[in-house]
Amino acid sequence: MLVLSRQRDETIMIGDDIEVTVVDIRGDKVRLGINAPREISVHRKEVYDAIRRENRAAAQVKPEDLSVLGKITPKLPTDPEHEKDIISQILLVNRGDLETSATQLRMTVPQLKEAMARLKIEVKH
């Protein structure tokens, strides 16, 4: 593992196309900004692991199990921190595209904007 030291506003390059910038440091938390081509997915490790688990589980689904999908309406968690985390991740994956994110969250854009304001979520371009 390569270990590098960086200060706020300093950047690390991965190949020619990926930039990782230290955006903020507060106590023991570091906020990173990542610029990568759209075809490269960027996730926190725990989100990546969850996606892989879900993909493996989905590969085990039988066709007869799919008939119930039209009857299911997912709901966001009521815990604000969990809700904030999910909305933030969807926005990150969609590079801040509110329309796509709202669709994936089964919300309207105004509902998403209201949730973002309530949870103090900012989209940085």
TORKOL-4160 file (C-alpha; in steps of 0.2 Angstrom, whole numbers, padded with zeros to 4 digits, m for minus):
125
<pt num="1" X="0000" Y="0000" Z="0000"/>
<pt num="2" X="0007" Y="0017" Z="m0005"/>
<pt num="3" X="0004" Y="0030" Z="0009"/>
<pt num="4" X="0005" Y="0048" Z="0005"/>
<pt num="5" X="0004" Y="0064" Z="0016"/>
<pt num="6" X="m0007" Y="0078" Z="0010"/>
<pt num="7" X="m0013" Y="0094" Z="0017"/>
<pt num="8" X="m0030" Y="0103" Z="0014"/>
<pt num="9" X="m0032" Y="0108" Z="m0005"/>
<pt num="10" X="m0018" Y="0097" Z="m0010"/>
<pt num="11" X="m0021" Y="0084" Z="m0024"/>
<pt num="12" X="m0016" Y="0066" Z="m0028"/>
<pt num="13" X="m0016" Y="0060" Z="m0046"/>
<pt num="14" X="m0021" Y="0042" Z="m0050"/>
<pt num="15" X="m0016" Y="0038" Z="m0068"/>
<pt num="16" X="m0020" Y="0053" Z="m0080"/>
<pt num="17" X="m0039" Y="0054" Z="m0076"/>
<pt num="18" X="m0042" Y="0053" Z="m0057"/>
<pt num="19" X="m0039" Y="0067" Z="m0045"/>
<pt num="20" X="m0041" Y="0065" Z="m0026"/>
<pt num="21" X="m0041" Y="0082" Z="m0017"/>
<pt num="22" X="m0041" Y="0085" Z="0002"/>
<pt num="23" X="m0056" Y="0096" Z="0004"/>
<pt num="24" X="m0057" Y="0098" Z="0023"/>
<pt num="25" X="m0049" Y="0091" Z="0039"/>
<pt num="26" X="m0059" Y="0092" Z="0055"/>
<pt num="27" X="m0052" Y="0082" Z="0070"/>
<pt num="28" X="m0051" Y="0064" Z="0064"/>
<pt num="29" X="m0061" Y="0066" Z="0048"/>
<pt num="30" X="m0054" Y="0070" Z="0031"/>
<pt num="31" X="m0066" Y="0075" Z="0017"/>
<pt num="32" X="m0060" Y="0071" Z="0000"/>
<pt num="33" X="m0065" Y="0077" Z="m0017"/>
<pt num="34" X="m0063" Y="0065" Z="m0031"/>
<pt num="35" X="m0064" Y="0069" Z="m0050"/>
<pt num="36" X="m0065" Y="0054" Z="m0061"/>
<pt num="37" X="m0072" Y="0050" Z="m0078"/>
<pt num="38" X="m0090" Y="0045" Z="m0078"/>
<pt num="39" X="m0086" Y="0027" Z="m0083"/>
<pt num="40" X="m0077" Y="0025" Z="m0067"/>
<pt num="41" X="m0088" Y="0022" Z="m0052"/>
<pt num="42" X="m0082" Y="0029" Z="m0035"/>
<pt num="43" X="m0089" Y="0023" Z="m0019"/>
<pt num="44" X="m0084" Y="0022" Z="m0001"/>
<pt num="45" X="m0077" Y="0004" Z="0003"/>
<pt num="46" X="m0092" Y="0000" Z="0014"/>
<pt num="47" X="m0104" Y="0005" Z="0000"/>
<pt num="48" X="m0094" Y="m0004" Z="m0013"/>
<pt num="49" X="m0095" Y="m0020" Z="m0003"/>
<pt num="50" X="m0114" Y="m0018" Z="0000"/>
<pt num="51" X="m0116" Y="m0016" Z="m0019"/>
<pt num="52" X="m0106" Y="m0032" Z="m0022"/>
<pt num="53" X="m0116" Y="m0041" Z="m0009"/>
<pt num="54" X="m0132" Y="m0035" Z="m0017"/>
<pt num="55" X="m0126" Y="m0040" Z="m0035"/>
<pt num="56" X="m0122" Y="m0057" Z="m0029"/>
<pt num="57" X="m0139" Y="m0059" Z="m0020"/>
<pt num="58" X="m0148" Y="m0053" Z="m0036"/>
<pt num="59" X="m0139" Y="m0066" Z="m0046"/>
<pt num="60" X="m0147" Y="m0079" Z="m0036"/>
<pt num="61" X="m0165" Y="m0072" Z="m0039"/>
<pt num="62" X="m0177" Y="m0084" Z="m0048"/>
<pt num="63" X="m0188" Y="m0077" Z="m0061"/>
<pt num="64" X="m0204" Y="m0081" Z="m0051"/>
<pt num="65" X="m0197" Y="m0070" Z="m0037"/>
<pt num="66" X="m0198" Y="m0055" Z="m0048"/>
<pt num="67" X="m0217" Y="m0054" Z="m0049"/>
<pt num="68" X="m0218" Y="m0045" Z="m0033"/>
<pt num="69" X="m0206" Y="m0030" Z="m0038"/>
<pt num="70" X="m0220" Y="m0020" Z="m0045"/>
<pt num="71" X="m0229" Y="m0020" Z="m0028"/>
<pt num="72" X="m0214" Y="m0014" Z="m0018"/>
<pt num="73" X="m0211" Y="0005" Z="m0014"/>
<pt num="74" X="m0195" Y="0008" Z="m0005"/>
<pt num="75" X="m0195" Y="0021" Z="0009"/>
<pt num="76" X="m0180" Y="0031" Z="0015"/>
<pt num="77" X="m0175" Y="0027" Z="0033"/>
<pt num="78" X="m0182" Y="0039" Z="0046"/>
<pt num="79" X="m0166" Y="0041" Z="0055"/>
<pt num="80" X="m0159" Y="0057" Z="0048"/>
<pt num="81" X="m0140" Y="0052" Z="0048"/>
<pt num="82" X="m0145" Y="0036" Z="0038"/>
<pt num="83" X="m0156" Y="0046" Z="0027"/>
<pt num="84" X="m0142" Y="0059" Z="0024"/>
<pt num="85" X="m0130" Y="0046" Z="0020"/>
<pt num="86" X="m0141" Y="0037" Z="0007"/>
<pt num="87" X="m0145" Y="0053" Z="m0002"/>
<pt num="88" X="m0127" Y="0059" Z="m0001"/>
<pt num="89" X="m0121" Y="0043" Z="m0009"/>
<pt num="90" X="m0135" Y="0043" Z="m0023"/>
<pt num="91" X="m0130" Y="0061" Z="m0027"/>
<pt num="92" X="m0111" Y="0057" Z="m0027"/>
<pt num="93" X="m0114" Y="0042" Z="m0039"/>
<pt num="94" X="m0124" Y="0053" Z="m0050"/>
<pt num="95" X="m0112" Y="0067" Z="m0049"/>
<pt num="96" X="m0125" Y="0079" Z="m0042"/>
<pt num="97" X="m0138" Y="0076" Z="m0055"/>
<pt num="98" X="m0154" Y="0080" Z="m0045"/>
<pt num="99" X="m0166" Y="0073" Z="m0058"/>
<pt num="100" X="m0157" Y="0056" Z="m0059"/>
<pt num="101" X="m0155" Y="0055" Z="m0040"/>
<pt num="102" X="m0173" Y="0060" Z="m0037"/>
<pt num="103" X="m0179" Y="0046" Z="m0049"/>
<pt num="104" X="m0168" Y="0033" Z="m0040"/>
<pt num="105" X="m0174" Y="0039" Z="m0023"/>
<pt num="106" X="m0192" Y="0038" Z="m0030"/>
<pt num="107" X="m0194" Y="0057" Z="m0026"/>
<pt num="108" X="m0198" Y="0072" Z="m0036"/>
<pt num="109" X="m0184" Y="0085" Z="m0038"/>
<pt num="110" X="m0193" Y="0097" Z="m0026"/>
<pt num="111" X="m0194" Y="0083" Z="m0013"/>
<pt num="112" X="m0176" Y="0080" Z="m0015"/>
<pt num="113" X="m0171" Y="0098" Z="m0013"/>
<pt num="114" X="m0182" Y="0099" Z="0003"/>
<pt num="115" X="m0173" Y="0084" Z="0010"/>
<pt num="116" X="m0156" Y="0091" Z="0005"/>
<pt num="117" X="m0160" Y="0107" Z="0014"/>
<pt num="118" X="m0167" Y="0099" Z="0029"/>
<pt num="119" X="m0152" Y="0087" Z="0030"/>
<pt num="120" X="m0140" Y="0101" Z="0026"/>
<pt num="121" X="m0133" Y="0092" Z="0010"/>
<pt num="122" X="m0123" Y="0102" Z="m0002"/>
<pt num="123" X="m0119" Y="0097" Z="m0020"/>
<pt num="124" X="m0102" Y="0103" Z="m0026"/>
<pt num="125" X="m0098" Y="0104" Z="m0044"/>
